[in-house]
């Protein structure tokens, strides 16, 4: 197996570093402190092909694979994980759901604008009382002629306010029935479709999170993705790929925090020498670097399987679980290495620390990943 970046990955990594240094880095703290979701930035990322990474060129996308996708999310997240999270949610969830389960007509209708960044995508599964227990959702759709009438709400939805397109899974059958849910594409401006207040969050503050609200919203049957009753099954397959993206987000956070800590440890002197020369610090760096390598290997194995259209559920869950837990530990150690300075906003590690925690929760908690992994182990 070749562990080197291919030519495309190298070009992508360098283009993102240049873009991030110019357009993201100078604004990181302002966006974070004021919870600014920089819509125009995502349009620029779309022009570079990073909002339709996996979308074939025939639908206006970049037509790249999962190894390149990991590179993109990782490199953005090393600078600002909030932006990495939004790029991941747009690509892996909304856009990928339409790409995977939409008809050719639906793909032609929605994918080009999503891939270009002209439209920003949202994806809705979670509700107030149904997080991990998505099958118990209360948002319902009832058929009336050629339309469905939808009532309920989704929460913790990335891009709920600014999103132009939202793929949402709603209940069309009995509660708890895995074949009682269906996916629909909602478009901004539909009567009865609105968003709630923006969540005031610990981290990932430049990535917009809010409610989606449905009040007798009429949606045409033409906006249904796939067959009635297949929504939950579709969602689980979409999350297989989404876990790779959250793993890549975690990897970027881990690398960003580690690189900041390594740099600081070489520059900070105590007792007449750099603190990196003390075993207490050097052993922390050794552990951090090893966990980053392990995360990267798991992620690219998952990407390899995904590219080969082989089962990826177990390895994807392993990669997401390991990388997300590792990034929290690494960000924590990065703050510790910085000492008192790590607790201030003058250094980047406090933000990596705050941002990291979301990775162990979003797109399936660590506990849910263990359920997924163990079930797959017992089936083997």
Buried (B, 14 or more C-beta within 10 A) or exposed (E): EEEEBEEBBEEBBEBBBEBBEEBBBEBBBEBBEEBBBBEEBBBBBBEBBBBBBBBBEEBBBBBBBBBBBBBBBBBBBBBBBBBBBBBBBBBBBBBBBBBBBBEEEBBEBBBBBBBBBBBBBBBBBBBEEBBEEBBEBBBBBEEEEEBBBBBBBBBBBBBBBBBBBBBBBBBBBEEEEBBBBBBBBBBBEBEBBBBBEBBEBEBBBBBBBBBBBBEEBBBEEEBBBBEBBBBBBBBBBBBBBBBBBBBBBBBBBBBBBBBBBBEBBEEBEEEEEBBBBBEEBEEBBEBBBEBBEBBBBBBBBBBBBBEEEEEBBBBBBBBBBBBBBBBBBBBBBBBBBBEEBBBEEEBBBBBBBBBBBBBBBBBBBBEBBBEBBEEBEEEE
